[in-house]
């Protein structure tokens, strides 16, 4: 991977989003849910960069940086990531010894690019070349090949939606979002997506109900539905999904190319038919 990045945040949504984005763009993030866990991580692993939330219970960002600096003669650059927005907050963070500052909420479209600027600056400061990638980063097919291809995301978790939306936007798909099974059906009937990506567990109609109704609807019966879930479903759920004609089932976390391959397979099948 291009860089080992320690991500520290006590908010699981923020933590999942930042680590997923870094992983999706070829880096090797390690997540720590607080300052104590982060201090344990840096004792056993050398990191190229640390992204540290400032406001955390127990060991906050300032205390983490103080202990890290005392414990290690040479430490990786530490970037403060915070929602603090008062006059003087940025100066306070930098004067405390942080090597940079990133505002929250992060912007998914530019987050990795901003992190990589810090990585490049750190490499130049050490007069060392950037570490070579262990594997070549995944390059999706040109977006032009998927012009006007519409994908509906059906999921009630904001972090899941944001991750999928970012990837789909990056690959050139048009994206629709629904927060429940019933809302997904209404939106699908109106907008006629080419593919639906649905979570298995949702309020107001779960993924299996969405699939079952779609297969009896003349407007949606041929629309491929890909299931994604963070928990292994019971075999009966998988059997029912297969019997109803689900296109695929992906277990989170999955590599971005796995999702893209599933989408391309659905679209190729539609063209063959």
C-alpha positions in Angstrom: 0.0 0.0 0.0 1.1 3.6 -0.5 1.0 4.7 3.1 0.2 3.4 6.6 -2.2 5.9 8.2 -3.4 5.8 11.8 -6.9 7.2 12.1 -8.1 8.3 15.5 -11.7 9.2 16.3 -14.2 8.3 19.0 -17.1 8.7 16.5 -17.6 5.3 14.7 -19.2 6.9 11.7 -16.3 9.3 11.2 -13.8 6.5 11.8 -15.5 4.1 9.3 -15.8 6.8 6.6 -12.2 8.0 6.8 -10.7 4.5 6.9 -12.9 3.3 4.1 -11.9 6.2 1.9 -8.2 5.7 2.5 -8.5 2.0 1.8 -10.5 2.6 -1.3 -7.7 4.8 -2.7 -4.9 2.3 -2.0 -3.6 3.2 1.4 -3.4 1.0 4.6 -5.4 2.7 7.4 -5.6 1.4 10.9 -8.5 2.7 13.0 -8.2 3.6 16.7 -11.4 4.6 18.6 -9.6 6.9 21.1 -6.3 8.2 22.3 -5.5 5.2 24.5 -6.0 2.7 21.7 -3.9 5.0 19.4 -1.0 5.0 21.8 -1.0 1.3 21.9 -1.0 1.2 18.1 2.0 3.4 17.7 4.0 1.2 20.1 3.8 -1.7 17.7 3.5 -0.1 14.2 5.4 2.6 12.3 3.0 5.0 10.6 3.6 7.4 7.8 0.9 9.8 9.0 -1.6 10.1 11.9 -5.0 11.7 11.6 -6.2 12.6 15.1 -9.5 13.9 16.3 -9.0 16.7 18.8 -12.1 16.4 21.0 -12.2 12.9 22.5 -13.1 11.6 26.0 -10.3 10.5 28.2 -7.1 11.0 26.2 -7.9 13.8 23.8 -5.9 14.9 20.7 -3.6 17.3 22.7 -2.8 14.7 25.3 -2.2 12.0 22.7 0.2 14.2 20.9 2.0 15.1 24.1 2.4 11.5 25.1 3.5 10.4 21.6 6.2 13.1 21.5 7.5 12.2 24.9 7.6 8.5 24.1 9.2 8.6 20.7 12.4 10.5 19.6 11.1 10.4 16.0 7.3 10.4 15.4 5.2 10.5 12.3 3.4 13.7 11.3 0.2 14.2 13.3 -2.7 16.1 11.6 -5.4 17.5 13.8 -8.9 16.7 12.6 -11.6 18.7 14.3 -14.9 20.5 14.2 -13.5 23.4 16.3 -14.3 26.6 14.5 -13.7 29.4 16.9 -11.2 32.2 16.2 -7.8 31.0 17.2 -8.6 27.3 17.2 -6.4 26.6 14.2 -3.5 28.5 15.7 -4.0 26.7 19.1 -3.8 23.3 17.3 -0.7 24.1 15.3 1.1 25.8 18.3 0.5 22.6 20.3 2.7 20.7 17.8 0.3 19.3 15.3 1.8 19.2 11.8 -1.4 20.2 10.1 -5.1 20.8 10.5 -8.2 19.4 8.7 -11.7 20.5 9.4 -14.7 18.3 10.1 -17.0 17.3 8.7 -14.6 16.0 6.1 -15.5 16.3 2.4 -15.3 12.8 1.0 -14.6 14.0 -2.6 -11.4 15.8 -1.5 -10.4 14.0 1.7 -7.9 11.5 0.3 -6.3 14.2 -1.9 -5.8 16.4 1.2 -4.3 13.5 3.2 -1.9 12.8 0.3 -0.7 16.4 0.2 0.4 15.9 3.8 2.1 12.6 2.9 4.0 14.3 0.0 5.1 17.2 2.2 6.3 14.8 4.9 8.3 12.8 2.3 9.9 15.9 1.1 10.7 17.1 4.6 12.5 13.8 5.3 14.2 13.8 1.8 13.0 10.3 1.3 11.0 8.9 -1.7 7.4 8.0 -1.2 7.1 4.3 -0.3 6.3 2.2 -3.4 2.9 0.6 -3.5 2.9 -3.1 -2.8 0.1 -3.5 -5.3 -1.0 -1.3 -8.1 -4.0 0.9 -7.2 -7.2 -0.2 -8.8 -8.2 1.8 -11.8 -11.8 1.5 -12.9 -12.9 1.6 -16.5 -13.4 5.1 -18.0 -16.5 6.8 -16.7 -17.6 7.6 -20.3 -18.4 3.9 -20.7 -21.2 4.3 -18.1 -22.7 7.6 -19.2 -26.3 7.9 -18.0 -26.2 4.6 -16.1 -28.4 5.1 -13.0 -27.8 3.3 -9.7 -30.2 3.5 -6.8 -28.7 3.1 -3.3 -31.3 1.8 -0.7 -29.8 2.1 2.8 -30.7 3.9 6.0 -27.2 4.3 7.3 -25.7 7.7 6.3 -22.0 6.4 6.4 -22.9 3.5 4.1 -24.7 5.8 1.7 -21.8 8.3 1.6 -19.2 5.6 0.9 -21.3 4.1 -1.9 -22.2 7.5 -3.4 -18.6 8.6 -3.4 -17.5 5.4 -5.2 -20.3 5.5 -7.7 -19.7 9.2 -8.5 -16.0 8.5 -8.9 -16.8 5.7 -11.4 -19.2 7.9 -13.4 -22.6 6.5 -12.5 -25.7 8.7 -11.8 -26.7 8.1 -8.2 -30.1 8.0 -6.5 -30.6 7.5 -2.8 -33.5 6.1 -0.7 -33.5 5.6 3.0 -36.0 2.7 3.3 -37.4 -0.2 1.3 -40.7 1.6 0.6 -39.0 4.8 -0.4 -36.7 2.8 -2.7 -39.7 1.2 -4.4 -41.4 4.5 -5.0 -38.2 6.1 -6.3 -37.4 3.1 -8.5 -40.8 3.2 -10.1 -40.5 6.9 -10.9 -36.8 7.0 -12.0 -36.3 3.5 -13.4 -32.7 2.8 -12.2 -30.5 0.4 -14.2 -29.3 -1.3 -10.9 -30.3 -1.2 -7.3 -27.8 -1.6 -4.4 -29.8 -2.5 -1.3 -28.9 -3.0 2.4 -30.5 -6.2 3.8 -31.9 -4.5 7.0 -33.9 -1.3 6.6 -36.9 0.3 8.2 -40.2 0.4 6.4 -39.5 -2.6 4.2 -36.2 -4.5 4.3 -34.1 -5.6 1.4 -35.8 -9.0 0.9 -39.2 -7.3 0.8 -37.9 -4.8 -1.7 -36.7 -7.6 -3.9 -39.9 -9.6 -3.6 -42.2 -6.7 -4.5 -39.8 -5.6 -7.4 -40.0 -9.1 -8.9 -43.8 -8.8 -9.2 -43.8 -5.2 -10.6 -43.8 -4.9 -14.4 -41.6 -1.8 -14.2 -38.9 -3.3 -11.9 -39.0 -7.1 -12.5 -35.9 -7.0 -14.7 -33.9 -4.5 -12.6 -30.8 -6.2 -11.0 -30.7 -5.9 -7.2 -27.3 -6.3 -5.4 -27.5 -6.9 -1.7 -24.8 -5.5 0.7 -24.7 -6.2 4.4 -22.3 -6.0 7.3 -23.6 -9.2 8.9 -23.7 -12.7 7.6 -27.4 -13.5 6.9 -28.9 -16.8 7.7 -28.8 -19.4 5.0 -32.5 -19.1 4.6 -32.2 -15.4 3.7 -29.6 -16.1 1.1 -31.7 -18.9 -0.3 -34.7 -16.7 -0.5 -32.7 -13.9 -2.2 -31.4 -16.4 -4.7 -34.8 -17.8 -5.4 -36.2 -14.3 -6.0 -33.4 -13.5 -8.4 -31.0 -11.3 -6.5 -28.1 -10.4 -8.8 -25.4 -10.6 -6.1 -24.7 -10.5 -2.3 -21.7 -8.5 -1.0 -20.5 -8.7 2.6 -19.1 -5.5 4.1 -16.3 -4.6 4.2 -15.5 -5.3 0.6 -12.9 -3.9 -1.8 -14.2 -1.3 -4.2 -13.4 -3.4 -7.3 -15.7 -6.2 -6.0 -18.6 -3.8 -6.1 -17.6 -2.5 -9.5 -17.3 -6.0 -10.9 -20.8 -6.8 -9.6 -22.2 -3.7 -11.3 -20.4 -4.3 -14.6 -21.7 -7.9 -14.6 -25.3 -6.8 -14.1 -25.0 -4.2 -16.9 -23.3 -6.7 -19.2 -26.1 -9.2 -18.6 -28.7 -6.6 -19.4 -27.0 -5.8 -22.7 -26.8 -9.5 -23.6 -30.6 -9.9 -22.9 
